[in-house]
Structure formats: C-alpha cells, structure tokens
Amino acid sequence: MGVYSMGVYSNDLQQVQEKVDSCHVPSELGRIPSKIAKMFAGFTAEQWKNWVTVFSLFALFQHLPEREYRCWAHFVNACNLLCTTLIKIPDVGIAHDHLIQFCKEFEKIYGKDRVTPNMHLHMHLADCVLDYGPVYSFWLFSFERYNGILGKYHTNNKSVELQMMRKFTRDQDLDDLEFPREYSDQLQPLISKVRGSTKTQAPSIDCKKILSLLKLSEGNIDIANELWYSVDCFSFGPPHVIGCLDDDDLRYLTEVYRLFFPDALDITIPRLYDQYASLECAGERFGSRFSRLNRCSFVLAKWAGPFDGEVDMQSTDIRPGVVMHFVKQSVSVDGKRYVFSFARVDWYHRHPDRFLCGPEDPFPEVWCANQFDTLGAASFMPVQRILGKFVPGYDRVNDENVMFVMPLAEKFKM
C-alpha cells in the first residue's frame, strides 16, 4: 500500500492526475493542476483554486471514504461561494456555516493534532468579506500580478529597488493625469510610448442592460421581455457562413417562435441564417463544437424539458449540453422584423445515477457520456438562456463510461 495522506493513498494519486488531465478545460480557466501524483508539490495559488473548486470532487470520487468525501465537500462549497466576483451577504453566512462544518468534521476524523492555524483563520473569513468585499478583490493574485509588472522594468543593476519604485510611481502618476480634451489625441500616444504600452480605452458597456440580460437565464421565461430579440450586447465570432435550414430545423424553429409570439397571425421564417462559431457577452466567451473555442462549448441552461426535444418554459432543471454553432436570424412577425440569436445545442441524455455523488451542490452530476436527446424545438435555445459553462470529466462507474458535470463559476452571478 502507498503512503496514506488526507484519505488518499499515494498510489491512487496517479489515477487522480489522469482523471484531471482527461478533462476538456477552457483556456480561460488557467493552468490545469499538475504534480498531483507528487503529493501536490509546487502548486500555485491559481492551481489550488482550480483544484478545489472545479476538479477535486470529481477526481476524488471513489478514492476517498464517503465520510471524508462529504467533509471535503463542505470546504469546496464554501470556496465556490467565496471565490465569486460578486457575493450576496446571505451567501457569506452560508459559506461560513460550511467552513464550520468542515472544521468540526475534520477534527473528528483526523484528530486535534491535524488542525492547522489556517483552519482557525477560516472562522474569520466571513468578517473579512463583510469588511472588505469579495475575496476576489483582495486576495494575493494582485500581488503576483504586480511582481510581474515590476519584473519587466529595465534597470542598470544599481539601486534596483529605487529604480523600480521610481518607474512604478511615475506610471501611476501618468495614469492619473487628466489631459485637456483638445490635446488628448496628441498626448496619449506619447504617454503610451513612455510606458511601453499599446493600451487602448476599453469599449463602454451598458451594465444595466447586461444585468437585465443575465436575469433572462434564470426563472420562468417571460415572453413579453423585448431583450429576447436584442442582440447588440453580443459579439459573434468567426468563422461566419450562411446556413440553410432543412425541413426539420425549420419546423423546430417555428415551434420556438410560436412560444414567444403565441398570438401572432403570420410568422415568416427565412431558410437562410447567419451561422457563427463563437459568441461573447460581458467578457464571457462561448464556443461551439467546430470552433477553436470548442472547449468553451459545454453549457448549462434551463431550457430543455423532461421529454426529448421538448422546451420547458417553466424549467427549473439545469441541463448540460454542447453547442454545435450559433444562429442569428431575422424573422417577420405580423409584418414587424425581429432579430433572434440561438445556440444550436445537443442536450446530454439523463443517466439513472445522476446524483450518484450527492443530491445537492457542489457534488458533480453524472450524465450519459455519448448519448444525446433526440432533436426538437429545445435544440434551438435563445443565447440569453445560457446559464453558464461546465467542464466535462470522464470516468467509469459500474463498468460504464459516464460524464461528470463540473460547473464553472459565473463571472457575473445574480
């Protein structure tokens, strides 16, 4: 037997590493945790975060005893809540309760001698968040970022600290300068040259409209909301081709349009549409199966119903699917033009052991690995309905290949 550490034998760690390496991970998630087989040696802060919040419950399933697995789930749940960019005050209390349960159960399982000072500090995290805001705004990643900035400054190897800080404060002062509007075009390129930067001003974003769009992914579908046919907040990525609907797809889209315009007398749907490979909204990128961003094509949404191909307008069930491509189409309804954008989605088929790991968050769900629902109206989902993305992980359970669904934290959480 291998060395036993925190519930996992060392000779199991190689299998854990292989499970993590098999996951299809979006590039934006950062580095996949490595060196697990070497007892997690040399993990960076980002790798620890990714390991805990995304991979650990999937990778440790069937490698940890159930009691220890449940104990670890409390810590994962707390981290998922605390590591979001926006956090609600009630969620701070929920995270605190999970940390208390984790520490208590940890002490019962491993004994007082294994309790560390960091676990005591867990009890003060809620106060820190209430005082300073989400941990995302004050954790140490910013220090690592500034170390990278300081390391790029050129020096003559004499009084290095003094030179670096002079250049750093100079750049901060330049950022704070307010140029007269009539001279900004002439002075801004000069300042960028001094800083060695080609930074351009970020485009303005209508935050209220973005938040209203994000609310469309939750709850029942309000067909009266005009944002369903507003696409100006979305950026469509190449390659772009002109697609043509076959008879089945035309019938499915007709059913979807009838859901949004139930009283319409005449709906004219062209067979031609704009097909795109990717989509971006509010800094979140979504890819498709046949794009360079295919690892960003795995989405979660409340759209597909319990029966194959059916749309559930009051859906509360979050289903995983894979985006094949994005559709942008102009349709005529009683003589008025509307522009819709859809994700053409293949929905994964339910597995009878869906809640094998656990019935509640944050346990990963089990779905059929290579089986999908039959096509139907649910195959065309308004992009506003996308709730988020997930990382698929694959393993064998009861001699069957299955897919574990690991949700990714939303950048903006309602």
Beta strands, then each sheet from edge to edge (+ up, - down):
strand 1: 4-5
strand 2: 8-9
strand 3: 235-237
strand 4: 241-244
strand 5: 267-268
strand 6: 272-276
strand 7: 278-281
strand 8: 284-286
strand 9: 298-301
strand 10: 319-333
strand 11: 336-350
strand 12: 365-372
strand 13: 380-382
strand 14: 386-397
strand 15: 400-407
sheet 1: 1+ 2-
sheet 2: 3+ 7- 8+
sheet 3: 4+ 6- 10+ 5-
sheet 4: 4+ 6- 10+ 9- 14+ 15- 12+ 11- 13+
end
